[in-house]
Amino acid sequence: MLKLKVDSGKCIGCGLCVSIAGDCFKLNDNGKAEATCEGDQKKDGNAKVMEAIESCPVQAITISK
Ligand code: F3S
């Protein structure tokens, strides 16, 4: 199981992760991203999530087993 996490202290709310993988990220009321599919990702279905992680300008998204 993979755990997705957004560090709200780092996130600047650019929204890139939401536009790349909108089923796994959303912007909350504070304008920060939140992971919405935590623990739900199959390893081979993660291309979009991995792209979002790599695209975040402040590296606010982490993934762990
Ligand atoms: Fe925030 Fe990075 Fe997404 S800055 S909105 S976590 S792409």
Backbone and ligand atoms as CSV (ligand in chain L), in Angstrom:
chain,resi,resn,atom,element,x,y,z
A,1,MET,N,N,0.837,-1.205,0.000
A,1,MET,CA,C,0.000,0.000,0.000
A,1,MET,C,C,0.870,1.252,0.000
A,2,LEU,N,N,0.510,2.189,-0.830
A,2,LEU,CA,C,1.295,3.413,-0.913
A,2,LEU,C,C,0.563,4.547,-0.208
A,3,LYS,N,N,1.333,5.317,0.485
A,3,LYS,CA,C,0.750,6.425,1.236
A,3,LYS,C,C,1.175,7.735,0.584
A,4,LEU,N,N,0.195,8.509,0.187
A,4,LEU,CA,C,0.469,9.799,-0.436
A,4,LEU,C,C,0.277,10.884,0.601
A,5,LYS,N,N,1.174,11.855,0.584
A,5,LYS,CA,C,1.050,12.901,1.584
A,5,LYS,C,C,1.478,14.236,0.975
A,6,VAL,N,N,0.734,15.284,1.288
A,6,VAL,CA,C,1.122,16.628,0.872
A,6,VAL,C,C,1.526,17.398,2.120
A,7,ASP,N,N,2.722,17.952,2.086
A,7,ASP,CA,C,3.193,18.782,3.190
A,7,ASP,C,C,2.589,20.181,3.031
A,8,SER,N,N,1.591,20.469,3.855
A,8,SER,CA,C,0.868,21.729,3.673
A,8,SER,C,C,1.750,22.934,4.021
A,9,GLY,N,N,2.822,22.691,4.749
A,9,GLY,CA,C,3.768,23.779,5.038
A,9,GLY,C,C,4.568,24.170,3.803
A,10,LYS,N,N,4.745,23.206,2.903
A,10,LYS,CA,C,5.532,23.468,1.688
A,10,LYS,C,C,4.650,23.872,0.516
A,11,CYS,N,N,3.461,23.278,0.432
A,11,CYS,CA,C,2.580,23.506,-0.715
A,11,CYS,C,C,2.261,24.987,-0.862
A,12,ILE,N,N,2.405,25.479,-2.100
A,12,ILE,CA,C,2.083,26.882,-2.362
A,12,ILE,C,C,0.767,27.002,-3.139
A,13,GLY,N,N,0.076,25.864,-3.261
A,13,GLY,CA,C,-1.241,25.881,-3.889
A,13,GLY,C,C,-1.224,26.150,-5.372
A,14,CYS,N,N,-0.162,25.748,-6.050
A,14,CYS,CA,C,-0.071,26.031,-7.484
A,14,CYS,C,C,-1.096,25.231,-8.290
A,15,GLY,N,N,-1.557,24.120,-7.737
A,15,GLY,CA,C,-2.628,23.368,-8.380
A,15,GLY,C,C,-2.178,22.407,-9.459
A,16,LEU,N,N,-0.880,22.313,-9.681
A,16,LEU,CA,C,-0.364,21.435,-10.727
A,16,LEU,C,C,-0.730,19.976,-10.462
A,17,CYS,N,N,-0.594,19.554,-9.240
A,17,CYS,CA,C,-0.901,18.147,-8.915
A,17,CYS,C,C,-2.371,17.853,-9.189
A,18,VAL,N,N,-3.233,18.819,-8.919
A,18,VAL,CA,C,-4.666,18.619,-9.149
A,18,VAL,C,C,-4.947,18.511,-10.642
A,19,SER,N,N,-4.280,19.346,-11.448
A,19,SER,CA,C,-4.558,19.245,-12.883
A,19,SER,C,C,-3.961,17.992,-13.492
A,20,ILE,N,N,-2.872,17.488,-12.942
A,20,ILE,CA,C,-2.282,16.261,-13.502
A,20,ILE,C,C,-3.017,15.018,-13.014
A,21,ALA,N,N,-3.302,14.951,-11.738
A,21,ALA,CA,C,-3.924,13.745,-11.168
A,21,ALA,C,C,-5.076,14.148,-10.256
A,22,GLY,N,N,-6.117,14.689,-10.896
A,22,GLY,CA,C,-7.247,15.236,-10.158
A,22,GLY,C,C,-8.019,14.219,-9.338
A,23,ASP,N,N,-7.849,12.934,-9.675
A,23,ASP,CA,C,-8.548,11.938,-8.874
A,23,ASP,C,C,-7.783,11.618,-7.597
A,24,CYS,N,N,-6.574,12.119,-7.495
A,24,CYS,CA,C,-5.775,11.823,-6.295
A,24,CYS,C,C,-5.447,13.056,-5.474
A,25,PHE,N,N,-5.703,14.226,-6.021
A,25,PHE,CA,C,-5.411,15.452,-5.273
A,25,PHE,C,C,-6.565,16.421,-5.411
A,26,LYS,N,N,-6.790,17.189,-4.375
A,26,LYS,CA,C,-7.750,18.291,-4.470
A,26,LYS,C,C,-7.206,19.452,-3.651
A,27,LEU,N,N,-7.682,20.640,-3.967
A,27,LEU,CA,C,-7.284,21.796,-3.175
A,27,LEU,C,C,-8.296,21.966,-2.044
A,28,ASN,N,N,-7.814,22.130,-0.837
A,28,ASN,CA,C,-8.737,22.311,0.291
A,28,ASN,C,C,-9.086,23.787,0.471
A,29,ASP,N,N,-9.858,24.063,1.500
A,29,ASP,CA,C,-10.345,25.424,1.724
A,29,ASP,C,C,-9.226,26.429,1.987
A,30,ASN,N,N,-8.078,25.915,2.396
A,30,ASN,CA,C,-6.940,26.799,2.632
A,30,ASN,C,C,-6.105,27.022,1.381
A,31,GLY,N,N,-6.564,26.456,0.257
A,31,GLY,CA,C,-5.821,26.605,-0.983
A,31,GLY,C,C,-4.598,25.715,-1.057
A,32,LYS,N,N,-4.556,24.695,-0.204
A,32,LYS,CA,C,-3.442,23.748,-0.229
A,32,LYS,C,C,-3.949,22.415,-0.758
A,33,ALA,N,N,-3.034,21.664,-1.348
A,33,ALA,CA,C,-3.432,20.374,-1.898
A,33,ALA,C,C,-3.567,19.331,-0.799
A,34,GLU,N,N,-4.458,18.393,-1.060
A,34,GLU,CA,C,-4.634,17.252,-0.174
A,34,GLU,C,C,-4.670,16.001,-1.030
A,35,ALA,N,N,-4.087,14.927,-0.515
A,35,ALA,CA,C,-4.173,13.652,-1.233
A,35,ALA,C,C,-5.527,13.039,-0.937
A,36,THR,N,N,-6.184,12.561,-2.007
A,36,THR,CA,C,-7.523,12.001,-1.805
A,36,THR,C,C,-7.581,10.509,-2.105
A,37,CYS,N,N,-6.464,9.917,-2.478
A,37,CYS,CA,C,-6.516,8.483,-2.771
A,37,CYS,C,C,-5.415,7.748,-2.029
A,38,GLU,N,N,-5.162,8.191,-0.855
A,38,GLU,CA,C,-4.106,7.619,-0.025
A,38,GLU,C,C,-4.276,6.111,0.163
A,39,GLY,N,N,-3.204,5.405,-0.081
A,39,GLY,CA,C,-3.228,3.975,0.160
A,39,GLY,C,C,-3.978,3.172,-0.872
A,40,ASP,N,N,-4.422,3.839,-1.908
A,40,ASP,CA,C,-5.321,3.197,-2.854
A,40,ASP,C,C,-4.673,2.852,-4.174
A,41,GLN,N,N,-3.432,3.222,-4.307
A,41,GLN,CA,C,-2.810,3.155,-5.622
A,41,GLN,C,C,-2.122,1.826,-5.879
A,42,LYS,N,N,-2.413,1.262,-7.026
A,42,LYS,CA,C,-1.650,0.106,-7.460
A,42,LYS,C,C,-0.349,0.605,-8.048
A,43,LYS,N,N,0.677,-0.195,-7.906
A,43,LYS,CA,C,1.989,0.250,-8.342
A,43,LYS,C,C,2.007,0.646,-9.816
A,44,ASP,N,N,1.367,-0.144,-10.661
A,44,ASP,CA,C,1.412,0.147,-12.092
A,44,ASP,C,C,0.388,1.202,-12.521
A,45,GLY,N,N,-0.408,1.679,-11.595
A,45,GLY,CA,C,-1.385,2.692,-11.952
A,45,GLY,C,C,-0.976,4.073,-11.489
A,46,ASN,N,N,0.302,4.224,-11.173
A,46,ASN,CA,C,0.747,5.439,-10.517
A,46,ASN,C,C,1.393,6.471,-11.414
A,47,ALA,N,N,1.352,6.249,-12.727
A,47,ALA,CA,C,2.082,7.151,-13.608
A,47,ALA,C,C,1.691,8.607,-13.402
A,48,LYS,N,N,0.394,8.855,-13.312
A,48,LYS,CA,C,-0.078,10.238,-13.145
A,48,LYS,C,C,0.324,10.800,-11.782
A,49,VAL,N,N,0.208,9.940,-10.778
A,49,VAL,CA,C,0.584,10.379,-9.431
A,49,VAL,C,C,2.080,10.693,-9.374
A,50,MET,N,N,2.873,9.818,-9.979
A,50,MET,CA,C,4.316,10.054,-9.979
A,50,MET,C,C,4.654,11.330,-10.753
A,51,GLU,N,N,3.930,11.549,-11.853
A,51,GLU,CA,C,4.142,12.766,-12.635
A,51,GLU,C,C,3.811,13.998,-11.790
A,52,ALA,N,N,2.723,13.915,-11.032
A,52,ALA,CA,C,2.335,15.034,-10.175
A,52,ALA,C,C,3.402,15.296,-9.120
A,53,ILE,N,N,3.914,14.224,-8.527
A,53,ILE,CA,C,4.944,14.367,-7.493
A,53,ILE,C,C,6.174,15.060,-8.073
A,54,GLU,N,N,6.566,14.608,-9.269
A,54,GLU,CA,C,7.761,15.185,-9.892
A,54,GLU,C,C,7.529,16.606,-10.370
A,55,SER,N,N,6.281,16.943,-10.679
A,55,SER,CA,C,5.997,18.271,-11.217
A,55,SER,C,C,5.812,19.334,-10.151
A,56,CYS,N,N,5.558,18.940,-8.941
A,56,CYS,CA,C,5.347,19.933,-7.878
A,56,CYS,C,C,6.586,20.808,-7.738
A,57,PRO,N,N,6.421,22.116,-7.862
A,57,PRO,CA,C,7.586,23.011,-7.869
A,57,PRO,C,C,8.292,23.095,-6.518
A,58,VAL,N,N,7.630,22.703,-5.465
A,58,VAL,CA,C,8.258,22.812,-4.135
A,58,VAL,C,C,8.431,21.444,-3.468
A,59,GLN,N,N,8.289,20.395,-4.250
A,59,GLN,CA,C,8.434,19.024,-3.721
A,59,GLN,C,C,7.639,18.784,-2.441
A,60,ALA,N,N,6.399,19.204,-2.465
A,60,ALA,CA,C,5.574,19.081,-1.264
A,60,ALA,C,C,4.922,17.706,-1.139
A,61,ILE,N,N,4.956,16.932,-2.226
A,61,ILE,CA,C,4.264,15.645,-2.211
A,61,ILE,C,C,5.255,14.520,-1.978
A,62,THR,N,N,4.924,13.653,-1.042
A,62,THR,CA,C,5.771,12.490,-0.802
A,62,THR,C,C,4.924,11.234,-0.896
A,63,ILE,N,N,5.593,10.161,-1.209
A,63,ILE,CA,C,4.913,8.882,-1.280
A,63,ILE,C,C,5.768,7.881,-0.518
A,64,SER,N,N,5.111,7.035,0.243
A,64,SER,CA,C,5.863,6.053,0.999
A,64,SER,C,C,5.080,4.768,1.060
A,65,LYS,N,N,5.763,3.706,1.342
A,65,LYS,CA,C,5.107,2.409,1.417
A,65,LYS,C,C,4.376,2.268,2.737
L,1,F3S,FE1,FE,0.814,22.233,-3.832
L,1,F3S,FE2,FE,2.678,21.147,-5.223
L,1,F3S,FE3,FE,0.221,20.526,-5.656
L,1,F3S,S1,S,2.599,23.256,-4.578
L,1,F3S,S2,S,-0.946,22.340,-5.159
L,1,F3S,S3,S,1.358,20.122,-3.825
L,1,F3S,S4,S,1.797,20.697,-7.189
